[in-house]
Amino acid sequence: MIQVSGRKAAFIRVVAGPVMAGVVLSLGACGSSDESVAPKSMEEVKQEAAKLERPRSGQYKQTVEVQELEVPGMPKEAADQMKAMMQKAQVREFCLTPEDAEKGYRDMFNDVGKQDEQCTYTRFNVDGGKLDAQMDCKAALGGTGVIKLNGSVSESGSDVTMTMNATGGQAPMGTMNMKMHMTTQRMGDCPS
């Protein structure tokens, strides 16, 4: 999970937490873009994200499952260990406060790519609760990556698939392809 302090952390967990965790995990060894598109400004991304329904406050259950993981060039034992660790579905619950829910999704991607990595959205489209986005990243230590998000977001949860292709980074993970499926479901009110 990406570590962000305060209310923003709880909010990011609803949809983007595992996605951003995948971004952070991958950027030491990123990949090349299959699409040549002008970057979107953060204001354009915010305007699109604002079209998503605001999440309802309450207790949420989040499931993250790595569906595919390929790390060509990594020693077999290390690759097998990594795959076994990552392919177990991770399930967690969290409480989204009314204050966090009120913010909606408009500002949730503000901190993406602000550390050693340089990330820009080349696509970020929202239509009727459907999200279709692509982020292209360059890592300070070399390599580039493409992260794609596709799925649906509603006031009571999300169902998003993230694919990531990374190449050109430092060994042993200079090339990596990963596909994650993330669902978040509102379970009811937060415990008192």
C-alpha positions, 0 to 999 in steps of 0.5 A: 500500500502506498504510504500517504499521511492523513485523510488522503491515505484512507481515501486513496485506499478505495480505488488507487491504493493497490494501483499506486502500490504497483506503480511504486513497486515497479518504478525501479524497473519500468517499461516502454509505452505502446501508445504515443500520446501527448501527456494529460495535464493534472488539471485534465486528470482532475476534471475526469476524476471528478466525474466519478461518483463519490464513495460513500463513507463506511467500512470497506473490504479490499481484495488485491490479486496478482493474476500474472507476473513475469520477470524474465532474467530473474533467477528461477528460485527468486522468481518462483518465490516472488510469484508465490508471495505475490499471487496470494490474494491480499484482503484487508478492511478499512474505514472511509470517514465522511470527510474522506468520502466528501473529497471524491476522486478529484485529487487522488492522483496528485502525488503520483510520480513526485519522488524519483520517478517521472510519471504522466498520464497519457490517457485518463477517461471516465465515462459512466463510472468506467475508468480507462487510464494509462500512465507512462513513467521514467525512473531516475535509475533508468527504465520506463514503464506503462501502467494501464487501469481499466474498470468501474468505480461506483459509490459503493466500491470498485473493480479495476484491473491494472497491467504494468509493463516495465523494461530497461531498469536495473537487474534483476527486475529490469523487465517485468510484466504484471496484471493485478485485479483489485476489488473494493466493496462497501460492507456497511457502516464503520464500527463505532 
